[in-house]
């Protein structure tokens, strides 16, 4: 079923940035490949204010702390 481009853009605009971030976080937790747009750390690249970065580099998996015991 095809949907008009006008309607898909309208639905995308209605979504808040929080909803988008939550959807990205949910996909990342399910093991999907998520790409984030972050401000470019290189200030000399004027034409690229934002860069795409893999979420694995930004959101690292937090593993529970395991205390080691001495025997």
Secondary structure, DSSP 8 states (H G I E B T S, - for coil): ----HHHHHHHHHHS-HHHHHHHHHHHHHTT---EEEEE-S-TT-TT-SEEEEEHHHHS------------
